[in-house]
Amino acid sequence: MIDIGINLGHDSFDHDRDDVIERARRAGVTRMLITGSSIASTRSALELVAVRPSMFRATAGIHPHHATDLDAHSMTELTALATNPYVLAVGECGLDYFRNFSPQPDQRAAFERQLQLAIELRKPVFLHERDAHGDFASIVKSHREKLVGGVAHCFTGTLAEVRTYLSLDLYIGITGWICDERRGAHLKEVVRHVPADRLLIETDAPYLLPRDLAPKPKDRRNEPAYLPHVLRTIALARGEDPDALAAITTENALKLFRWPTSPTGDAP
């Protein structure tokens, strides 16, 4: 399995990161795409990749929460980071009108700039959207013809929204949100309408611990070793064999991100 969205540089992993990685490996999570959501977190992600290039790759981006930070200097830094061959996607980028930590005009401007960067570098985009479906879909649509691909990371929306994203040829990333009977129950129906060749799985750890996980860790921290739990929940909802679903989602991740498959894991 490939966890296509994990914040492995988060400080909650500082005290036991090696143990977290080993638990993931034992659980069958053989590769992880470490999310870069700021200049600092992208740098941290690349430091982790350099230690385990056979297991890790990174994204490079500015989350909409930090959109106001994307000035000319930061854009130059981001561009340099994104050109690294260990960076397989631009993002996490997009729109978040739920929190609005950055003004919406700044979010849209930062999103446009990162989409243009992805086009220039010929790399897919790692996308974030919350409570901003209309503007998000419109902006992606205006660039989609030139983009090489992308994933709607941590999808939690409606059937109509997933159909819009599929019409834009995006992959759909499903997290442990689907395991939450309060907020994510609708995803068990929605995920049945995602074509097998467009489905990706992720934990978004340390966030989004599956609510139905038993026993739960005392610290309530999510980690990549719980990806099989998310996979089994998706497989049950779709009426599919978990092993077959693991194989197709792995194939999808390798294809979208053009992940090297050499035994050494060396960058292309």
C-alpha positions as CSV (number, residue, x, y, z in Angstrom):
1,M,0.0,0.0,0.0
2,I,1.0,3.6,-0.6
3,D,-0.1,6.3,1.8
4,I,-0.4,9.3,-0.5
5,G,-0.9,11.9,2.2
6,I,1.0,11.9,5.5
7,N,2.4,14.8,7.5
8,L,5.4,12.8,8.7
9,G,7.4,15.8,9.6
10,H,4.8,16.9,12.2
11,D,6.3,17.4,15.6
12,S,4.0,14.8,17.1
13,F,6.2,12.2,15.4
14,D,9.5,13.7,16.7
15,H,9.8,11.3,19.6
16,D,9.1,8.0,17.8
17,R,9.3,8.6,14.1
18,D,11.4,5.5,13.4
19,D,8.9,3.4,15.3
20,V,6.0,4.9,13.4
21,I,7.8,4.0,10.1
22,E,8.5,0.5,11.2
23,R,4.9,-0.1,12.3
24,A,3.8,1.2,8.9
25,R,6.2,-1.2,7.1
26,R,4.9,-4.1,9.1
27,A,1.3,-3.2,8.3
28,G,2.1,-3.3,4.6
29,V,2.6,0.4,3.9
30,T,5.7,0.2,1.8
31,R,5.7,3.8,0.5
32,M,4.6,7.2,1.7
33,L,4.2,10.6,0.1
34,I,5.1,13.2,2.7
35,T,3.0,16.3,2.4
36,G,4.7,19.7,2.1
37,S,2.2,22.4,3.1
38,S,4.7,25.3,3.7
39,I,8.3,26.1,2.9
40,A,9.4,24.7,6.2
41,S,7.4,21.5,6.0
42,T,8.5,20.9,2.4
43,R,12.1,21.1,3.5
44,S,11.4,18.7,6.4
45,A,9.7,16.3,4.0
46,L,12.7,16.3,1.7
47,E,15.1,15.7,4.6
48,L,13.1,12.6,5.5
49,V,13.1,11.4,1.9
50,A,16.9,11.7,1.7
51,V,17.2,9.2,4.5
52,R,14.8,6.7,3.1
53,P,14.5,7.3,-0.7
54,S,13.2,3.7,-1.3
55,M,10.2,4.4,0.9
56,F,9.5,8.1,0.7
57,R,8.8,10.9,-1.7
58,A,7.4,14.4,-1.0
59,T,5.1,17.1,-2.3
60,A,6.0,20.8,-2.3
61,G,3.4,23.4,-1.7
62,I,1.7,26.2,0.3
63,H,-1.5,25.3,2.0
64,P,-4.4,27.8,1.6
65,H,-4.0,28.5,5.4
66,H,-0.6,30.0,4.5
67,A,-1.6,31.7,1.3
68,T,-0.7,35.2,2.5
69,D,2.9,34.0,3.0
70,L,3.4,33.3,-0.7
71,D,5.2,36.4,-1.7
72,A,7.8,36.7,-4.5
73,H,10.6,35.5,-2.2
74,S,8.6,32.4,-1.0
75,M,7.5,31.6,-4.6
76,T,11.2,31.5,-5.6
77,E,11.9,29.2,-2.7
78,L,8.9,27.0,-3.5
79,T,9.9,26.8,-7.1
80,A,13.4,25.6,-6.2
81,L,12.0,23.0,-3.8
82,A,9.5,21.8,-6.3
83,T,12.1,21.1,-8.9
84,N,13.8,18.6,-6.7
85,P,13.4,15.1,-8.3
86,Y,12.2,13.7,-5.0
87,V,9.2,16.0,-5.2
88,L,6.5,14.2,-7.1
89,A,3.7,16.8,-6.9
90,V,3.0,20.5,-6.3
91,G,0.9,21.2,-3.3
92,E,-0.8,20.9,-0.8
93,C,-2.5,23.8,-2.5
94,G,-6.1,24.9,-3.0
95,L,-8.8,26.7,-1.2
96,D,-10.2,26.5,2.4
97,Y,-13.2,28.8,3.0
98,F,-14.0,26.9,6.2
99,R,-11.2,28.3,8.2
100,N,-10.3,31.4,6.1
101,F,-7.0,31.7,7.9
102,S,-5.9,33.6,4.7
103,P,-8.2,36.0,2.9
104,Q,-10.1,34.3,0.1
105,P,-8.5,36.6,-2.7
106,D,-5.1,35.6,-1.4
107,Q,-6.0,32.0,-1.4
108,R,-7.2,32.1,-5.0
109,A,-4.0,34.0,-6.1
110,A,-1.7,31.5,-4.3
111,F,-3.7,28.6,-5.8
112,E,-3.4,30.0,-9.3
113,R,0.4,30.5,-8.9
114,Q,0.9,26.9,-7.8
115,L,-1.2,25.4,-10.5
116,Q,1.0,27.4,-13.0
117,L,4.1,26.1,-11.3
118,A,2.8,22.5,-11.7
119,I,2.2,23.1,-15.4
120,E,5.7,24.5,-15.9
121,L,7.3,21.6,-14.1
122,R,5.0,19.0,-15.6
123,K,4.1,17.6,-12.2
124,P,0.7,16.7,-10.8
125,V,-1.0,18.7,-8.1
126,F,-1.9,17.7,-4.6
127,L,-5.2,19.5,-3.9
128,H,-7.0,20.8,-0.8
129,E,-10.6,22.0,-0.9
130,R,-13.0,22.8,2.0
131,D,-16.2,24.7,1.7
132,A,-14.9,26.2,-1.5
133,H,-16.2,23.8,-4.2
134,G,-17.4,26.4,-6.7
135,D,-14.3,28.5,-6.9
136,F,-12.0,25.5,-6.6
137,A,-13.7,23.6,-9.5
138,S,-13.7,26.7,-11.6
139,I,-10.0,27.4,-11.1
140,V,-9.0,23.8,-11.7
141,K,-11.1,23.7,-14.8
142,S,-9.4,26.8,-16.2
143,H,-6.0,25.1,-15.9
144,R,-6.9,21.4,-16.3
145,E,-6.1,21.1,-20.0
146,K,-2.4,21.9,-19.2
147,L,-2.1,20.1,-16.0
148,V,-0.6,16.6,-16.1
149,G,-2.9,15.3,-13.3
150,G,-4.0,15.8,-9.8
151,V,-5.7,14.4,-6.7
152,A,-8.5,15.8,-4.6
153,H,-6.7,15.0,-1.4
154,C,-8.8,14.0,1.7
155,F,-12.1,14.1,-0.2
156,T,-15.1,14.6,2.2
157,G,-17.7,16.0,-0.1
158,T,-20.9,15.0,-1.8
159,L,-21.7,12.7,-4.7
160,A,-22.3,15.8,-6.9
161,E,-18.9,17.2,-5.9
162,V,-17.0,13.9,-6.6
163,R,-18.6,13.7,-10.0
164,T,-17.4,17.2,-10.7
165,Y,-13.8,16.3,-9.7
166,L,-14.0,13.1,-11.8
167,S,-15.1,15.2,-14.8
168,L,-11.9,17.1,-14.3
169,D,-9.9,13.8,-14.5
170,L,-8.8,14.1,-10.9
171,Y,-8.0,11.2,-8.6
172,I,-9.9,11.0,-5.4
173,G,-8.1,10.6,-2.1
174,I,-10.0,8.9,0.7
175,T,-8.9,9.1,4.4
176,G,-10.2,7.8,7.7
177,W,-13.0,10.4,7.4
178,I,-15.0,7.5,5.9
179,C,-14.8,5.7,9.3
180,D,-16.6,8.5,11.1
181,E,-20.3,7.6,11.5
182,R,-21.2,11.2,12.4
183,R,-19.5,13.2,9.6
184,G,-18.3,10.6,7.1
185,A,-21.0,8.0,6.7
186,H,-22.1,9.5,3.4
187,L,-18.7,8.6,1.9
188,K,-19.6,4.9,2.0
189,E,-22.1,5.6,-0.7
190,V,-20.0,8.3,-2.5
191,V,-16.9,6.0,-2.7
192,R,-18.9,3.4,-4.6
193,H,-19.2,5.9,-7.5
194,V,-15.4,6.5,-7.8
195,P,-14.0,4.4,-10.6
196,A,-11.3,1.9,-9.4
197,D,-8.7,3.6,-11.6
198,R,-9.3,7.0,-9.9
199,L,-9.2,5.9,-6.3
200,L,-6.3,6.7,-3.9
201,I,-6.0,6.0,-0.1
202,E,-4.3,8.1,2.6
203,T,-4.2,8.7,6.3
204,D,-3.4,12.5,6.5
205,A,-1.6,11.5,9.7
206,P,-1.3,12.7,12.4
207,Y,-4.8,14.0,11.7
208,L,-8.0,12.1,11.1
209,L,-7.6,9.1,13.3
210,P,-10.3,6.6,12.1
211,R,-13.1,7.1,14.7
212,D,-14.1,3.4,14.7
213,L,-10.6,2.2,15.3
214,A,-10.4,-0.2,18.3
215,P,-8.5,0.1,20.5
216,K,-7.7,3.7,19.9
217,P,-4.2,5.0,20.8
218,K,-4.2,7.0,24.0
219,D,-2.7,10.0,22.3
220,R,-5.4,9.9,19.5
221,R,-2.7,10.4,17.0
222,N,-3.2,8.9,13.5
223,E,-0.3,7.1,11.8
224,P,0.3,5.3,8.5
225,A,0.0,1.8,10.2
226,Y,-3.7,2.5,10.3
227,L,-4.0,2.8,6.5
228,P,-5.1,-0.9,6.2
229,H,-8.1,0.0,8.4
230,V,-9.1,2.7,6.0
231,L,-8.6,0.4,3.1
232,R,-10.8,-2.3,4.6
233,T,-13.6,0.2,5.3
234,I,-13.5,1.4,1.7
235,A,-13.4,-2.2,0.3
236,L,-16.4,-3.1,2.4
237,A,-18.4,-0.1,1.2
238,R,-17.5,-1.0,-2.4
239,G,-18.1,-4.7,-2.0
240,E,-14.5,-5.5,-3.1
241,D,-11.7,-7.6,-1.9
242,P,-9.2,-5.6,0.2
243,D,-6.2,-7.1,-1.4
244,A,-7.4,-6.3,-4.9
245,L,-8.2,-2.7,-3.8
246,A,-4.7,-2.4,-2.2
247,A,-3.2,-3.4,-5.6
248,I,-5.2,-1.0,-7.7
249,T,-4.7,2.0,-5.4
250,T,-1.0,1.3,-5.3
251,E,-1.0,1.1,-9.1
252,N,-2.9,4.4,-9.3
253,A,-0.5,6.2,-7.0
254,L,2.5,4.9,-9.0
255,K,0.9,6.1,-12.2
256,L,-0.3,9.5,-11.1
257,F,2.9,10.5,-9.3
258,R,5.2,8.7,-11.8
259,W,6.9,7.1,-8.8
260,P,10.2,5.4,-9.6
261,T,9.9,1.6,-9.2
262,S,13.6,0.8,-9.3
263,P,14.8,-1.5,-6.4
264,T,16.9,1.4,-5.0
265,G,14.1,3.9,-5.2
266,D,16.5,6.4,-6.7
267,A,15.0,9.5,-8.2
268,P,14.7,9.6,-12.0
